[in-house]
Amino acid sequence: MKLVLIEGPGKRESIKKYLGPGYEVFATKGHVRDLPKSRFAVDIAHGYKPSYEIIADKRDIVKQLKEKASKADAIYLATDPDREGEAIAWHLAYILGLGKDAPVRTAFNEISKNAIQASIANPKPINLNLVNAQQARRVLDRIMGYKLSPLLSRKIRNKLSAGRVQSVVLKIIVDREKAIRNFVKEEYWNISAHLLKKDNNKSFKSELTHFNNKKIDIPNQAEAKRIEDELKNLPYIVDSVKRSVVDGKTPPPYITSSLQQDAIKKLKMTLNSYTKSAQMLYEGVEIEGEGKVALVTYIRTDSVRVSPEAQKMAKEYIIDNYGQEYAPKQFNKYDVKKNMQDAHEAIRPISLKYTPQSLAGKMDNNLLKLYTLIFNRFLASQMSNAKYDSLVVEIKAGDYKFKSSGRALIFDGYTKVFNNEEDDKSAAINIPNLVEGEELKLEKLDSEQKFTKPPVRFNESTIIKEMEDKGIGRPATYASTIMTLLNRDYVVKQDKNLVPTELGEKVTEYLEKYFSNLMNIKFTADMEKHLDEVEFKGKKWEDIVDDFYKDFIVHLNEAELNSQSMKNEAQPSGIICPKCGGMMVYREGKFGKFLACSNYPSCKNTQNINEDVIPEEMGDCPVCGSPLQIKRSKKGDKFYGCSNYPKCNFASWDMPLKEKCPKCGQPLYKHITAKNKSEKIYCANKECK
């Protein structure tokens, strides 16, 4: 019996059927050996040596693994083809006592018969450069987790965390929110002319772009009116006519980030649902009549490379289904970004025999939509460019210049199967045939008031693009980084946008003040490059960690000594503690605000603010008379709301009191100031003093 070890049980069945009898496929369910959670486990004084242990809940799996390995004729470590997978293979080799140079590593980019059998036939030694790159990342994360996270917990709030990538991504989201908050809109005006050929009654529109060969800026209505008055009396002469055939370039095949972005934008998937669906397409999907079939190549990649075999497969399919003109004479090539790794192919279908149409009704509809996106994008990437008839006309009116442009599709090319965002940007041509020097007739002028718009908040799709553009993190970490920020309550979703919480802004402010290098985008991107140097050039991983640690520990010690606490002070609640008679106060914990006795630690009574704990002085709803409840906003702030919601939507940050105003009889409210916690009673009637 030959033993093949994999990570995820989801692909066990798919792999087993391609190996046949004589092989047993066993899933480790991810890492089985790691740094222990209970202690630091990194020996700083001796070259940052990590101390690994069997993970507690994986002991039974390791026991089974050793039993099976003792009976195996051969062992193959077929964990995922990336740094993390290589590290898992390395740990498995250690546990099973396999030799350092033993040819036991077998990895495949796709779960297909040919790929698996070829990989099993040619096992290799474990790639220690890949392992060391993962070790460097793991040790860096441990240093951050054990050294910086406790500092945040002491200075800001209990059970907080910081991360090499997550904290920088949080800063990007916070910086965007500040830019939106501080944005001041500015007025500007656009002017367009509706022009006619002298022998034509149909006008076309042209936009004013320049004055005296400089881009024009019209700040207000008075200036727009002045320019309009000038333009009314000027001749309009065609200055240039440029007609050309331009290519609509084929989009490259999907990589992890671009697929994540399109799944969110085009399919309206959440990042979480995308991650699960993509993994299923890679590991195998139950197809009626065929069992489990893996449909796409490895889904964690930042390479746009496509194998020659896949290119030939696509070309044959394109010619057979769309015609010779849709297949380019030479295979398309795509630019590779500087920070792009090329370990794997782009994300593509394993076989084009599984068309989306052939799978309709045979698999989950959401999975089919994602597969269709991958299938069509891959086909498009291997097809001919689209072609457009493009026309650009420039018109002079004295020292002013107007511009009209448009394009018309003359060959659809790749757009036959996939519409890219760029495809619909240019307006269709509706400009008459014009010649240079021709005079046109002015039909009318339009002036339109506009205002500059604030930056838009990031959503899951656009923050992934930002991470990719800035070189922060890797394809495998994009989703987990965003989920961590959401789970830690550093960021919340509002209308699918990512909005930093008060806590997220406070953590960012603290880290920027005392750990400026850590929060520097370039520093974080450079760290990814250093990890690449370990993987591709064999650089010592300990040197990478040492360079980071020597600077980091200086800032950490300074912050420990000099930084002031940023913890929120307890706020009085007006509620009496039922256990000791003391005053209950609002405190902030991991899960938001809660009530605690002010006599702590002698009295340790706590209560959730959503419980029906009503201050004696609190009145009923001033709108409908129903009882009031203490409620909590998404950011954890408490407010007073009507129990008759949604029929009554009364809500107030200040507490309505039972007592009425002695002068006018209207409701009274109690306001507690945030700065010094002083109380102020005021009347709801603004005319009552």
C-alpha positions, 0 to 999 in steps of 0.5 A, spaced: 500 500 500 502 506 498 500 512 502 498 519 499 497 525 504 493 531 503 490 537 506 483 537 505 478 531 506 474 535 500 479 533 495 480 526 497 475 522 493 477 526 487 484 524 488 483 517 490 479 515 483 485 517 479 490 513 483 486 507 483 487 501 487 494 500 491 493 507 494 490 510 500 489 517 501 489 520 508 487 528 509 491 531 515 486 537 515 491 542 515 497 543 519 498 538 524 505 541 528 505 548 529 508 553 535 504 552 541 498 557 543 500 557 550 507 560 550 512 564 545 516 558 543 521 562 539 528 563 542 530 570 540 537 569 543 539 563 539 537 565 532 529 565 533 529 558 533 522 556 533 519 550 538 514 546 534 509 541 537 503 537 535 497 541 535 492 538 541 486 537 537 490 533 531 494 528 536 489 522 534 490 524 526 497 524 528 496 517 531 492 514 525 498 517 520 503 513 524 500 507 524 498 507 516 505 510 515 508 504 518 505 499 514 506 503 507 510 501 502 511 508 499 509 515 502 507 521 498 506 528 501 501 531 496 499 537 500 497 544 497 502 547 492 504 553 496 509 555 502 504 553 507 503 546 503 510 545 503 511 547 510 506 542 512 509 537 508 516 538 512 512 537 518 509 531 516 516 528 514 519 530 521 513 526 524 514 520 520 522 520 520 523 521 513 529 523 510 531 530 509 533 529 502 528 523 501 524 524 494 517 524 497 514 531 495 509 531 490 504 537 488 500 538 482 496 544 480 490 541 478 486 535 480 486 531 474 488 524 472 494 526 468 497 531 473 496 527 479 499 521 476 505 525 473 506 528 480 506 521 483 511 518 478 516 524 479 516 525 487 522 530 489 525 532 495 521 538 500 523 545 497 526 548 504 526 555 501 519 554 501 519 552 508 523 557 510 519 563 507 513 560 511 517 559 517 519 567 517 512 569 516 510 564 522 515 567 526 514 574 525 507 573 526 508 570 533 513 576 535 507 580 533 502 576 536 506 575 543 509 582 543 505 587 540 498 584 542 498 584 549 501 591 549 494 593 545 490 590 550 493 593 556 493 600 553 486 600 549 482 594 551 482 587 553 484 581 548 486 586 542 490 583 536 495 586 531 498 583 525 504 585 520 499 585 514 492 586 518 494 593 521 496 596 515 490 594 511 486 597 517 490 603 516 488 604 509 481 603 511 481 608 516 485 613 512 480 613 507 474 614 512 478 620 514 479 623 507 471 622 507 470 625 513 475 631 512 473 632 504 470 639 502 466 639 496 468 644 490 464 647 485 465 646 478 462 647 471 462 643 464 460 647 458 458 643 452 456 645 445 451 642 440 453 643 433 451 642 426 454 641 419 451 646 415 447 641 410 445 636 416 439 638 421 442 632 426 446 635 431 452 632 435 455 634 442 462 636 443 465 638 450 469 644 452 476 641 454 481 647 453 483 654 453 489 657 450 492 650 450 491 649 457 485 644 460 480 649 462 477 650 469 470 653 470 469 654 478 463 658 478 456 660 475 459 667 473 465 664 470 461 659 466 456 665 464 462 669 461 465 664 457 458 662 454 457 669 452 464 669 448 462 662 445 456 664 442 459 669 437 465 665 435 466 661 429 466 653 430 472 650 425 473 643 425 481 642 427 482 635 427 479 628 425 482 622 427 479 616 425 482 609 426 481 602 428 483 600 435 484 594 439 480 592 445 485 588 449 483 581 451 483 580 459 488 576 462 486 569 465 484 570 473 488 570 478 486 570 486 485 577 487 481 578 480 477 572 481 475 575 488 474 582 485 469 579 480 466 574 484 464 580 489 462 585 483 459 581 478 456 575 482 454 579 488 458 574 493 461 575 499 468 574 500 466 568 505 462 565 500 467 566 494 472 562 498 468 556 500 465 556 493 472 556 489 475 551 494 470 546 492 471 547 485 478 546 486 477 540 490 471 537 487 464 538 485 459 532 485 456 532 478 450 528 477 452 521 474 460 522 474 461 523 482 466 528 484 470 532 479 475 537 480 473 543 475 478 548 476 486 549 477 489 551 484 485 557 486 491 561 490 495 564 485 498 571 482 500 568 476 497 569 469 501 564 466 497 558 462 501 552 460 502 550 453 497 544 453 491 549 456 493 554 450 492 548 445 486 546 448 483 553 448 485 554 441 481 548 438 475 549 442 475 556 440 476 554 433 470 549 433 465 553 437 466 560 434 471 560 428 478 561 426 478 568 426 476 568 434 483 564 435 489 569 434 495 567 430 500 567 436 498 565 443 496 571 447 502 573 452 500 578 458 505 582 462 507 580 469 507 585 475 514 586 478 511 582 485 508 577 482 510 570 483 510 565 478 509 558 481 502 556 479 498 557 472 492 562 472 486 560 475 482 556 469 478 550 467 481 543 467 477 541 461 473 545 457 469 539 456 465 541 462 462 547 459 457 551 463 451 549 459 453 542 460 453 542 468 446 546 468 442 543 473 447 538 475 450 542 480 449 548 485 447 554 482 452 559 485 458 554 484 455 554 477 455 561 476 463 562 479 465 556 474 462 560 468 465 566 470 472 562 470 470 558 464 468 564 460 474 569 462 479 563 460 476 563 453 476 570 453 484 570 455 485 566 449 481 569 443 482 575 438 482 582 440 475 586 439 476 591 434 473 598 434 472 604 429 474 610 433 473 617 431 476 623 435 474 630 433 477 636 435 473 643 434 476 650 435 472 656 437 477 662 438 482 660 443 477 655 446 477 647 444 472 642 444 472 635 443 468 629 441 469 622 441 466 615 440 467 608 437 463 602 434 464 595 434 466 592 428 469 585 430 467 582 437 473 578 438 473 576 446 467 580 447 463 574 444 464 570 451 466 575 456 464 583 457 470 587 461 469 593 464 473 597 459 468 595 453 462 599 455 466 606 457 466 609 450 460 612 447 457 609 440 459 614 434 454 619 432 458 624 429 457 626 422 463 625 417 467 631 418 473 634 414 478 639 417 477 646 416 470 645 416 465 650 419 460 648 423 453 651 426 452 652 433 445 650 435 446 651 443 450 651 449 449 647 455 452 649 462 452 644 468 454 645 475 458 639 478 461 638 485 467 634 486 466 627 490 469 625 496 473 618 496 469 612 496 469 607 502 472 600 500 468 594 500 471 587 500 472 587 492 476 594 492 480 593 498 483 586 495 485 590 489 488 595 493 492 590 497 494 587 490 496 594 487 500 596 494 503 589 494 501 587 501 500 580 503 499 574 498 493 571 494 492 566 500 491 571 505 487 577 502 480 573 505 483 571 511 486 578 513 479 582 511 475 577 515 480 578 521 478 585 521 471 584 521 471 579 527 476 583 531 470 589 531 476 593 527 471 594 521 464 593 520 460 592 514 455 598 512 451 597 505 457 592 503 462 598 505 468 597 510 467 602 515 472 602 521 469 602 528 471 607 533 476 601 536 479 600 529 481 608 529 483 608 536 488 602 534 490 605 528 492 611 532 496 608 537 500 604 532 501 610 527 504 613 533 509 608 536 510 603 530 510 608 524 515 603 520 510 597 522 504 601 519 508 604 513 505 601 506 512 600 503 515 597 509 510 592 509 510 591 501 518 590 502 517 585 507 513 581 502 519 582 497 524 579 503 520 573 504 520 572 496 528 572 497 528 567 502 523 562 497 527 564 490 534 566 492 535 562 498 536 568 503 537 566 510 530 567 513 533 568 520 536 574 517 529 577 515 526 576 522 532 579 525 532 585 521 525 586 523 526 584 530 531 589 532 527 595 530 521 593 533 523 591 540 526 598 540 519 601 539 516 596 543 520 598 549 519 605 548 511 604 547 511 600 554 515 606 557 512 612 554 505 611 551 499 613 555 493 608 556 487 610 551 482 605 555 475 608 555 473 611 562 467 608 565 461 611 564 455 612 569 449 608 568 444 611 573 442 603 574 443 601 581 447 594 582 442 589 585 448 585 589 451 591 593 447 597 592 453 601 588 452 604 582 453 600 575 457 603 570 458 602 562 465 599 561 467 596 554 470 589 553 471 585 547 464 584 545 462 591 546 459 595 552 457 592 558 454 594 565 459 593 571 459 594 578 463 601 580 465 597 586 469 592 583 473 588 585 469 587 591 463 586 587 464 583 580 457 583 578 456 585 570 450 585 566 449 585 558 446 592 556 441 589 552 438 585 558 432 589 561 435 593 566 431 599 567 434 605 571 429 607 576 429 614 573 428 612 566 421 614 563 416 611 557 417 612 550 415 620 549 412 618 542 407 612 543 408 611 551 411 604 550 416 602 555 423 604 553 429 599 552 437 600 552 440 598 546 446 598 542 449 600 536 453 596 531 459 600 534 457 598 541 454 605 543 448 605 547 442 608 546 435 608 548 429 606 543 422 604 543 420 597 545 414 598 540 420 598 534 418 598 528 411 601 529 415 606 533 422 608 531 423 613 537 431 613 539 435 617 543 442 618 545 440 621 552 435 618 557 428 620 557 426 621 564 419 619 568 419 626 571 416 632 566 418 639 565 415 643 571 414 649 567 411 646 560 410 639 562 414 636 556 419 630 557 425 631 560 432 628 558 438 626 561 445 628 558 451 625 560 457 629 557 463 624 554 469 629 556 467 629 564 461 625 565 457 630 568 450 630 568 445 635 565 437 635 565 434 639 559 427 640 556 425 637 550 421 643 548 426 648 545 422 654 546 422 652 554 428 655 557 
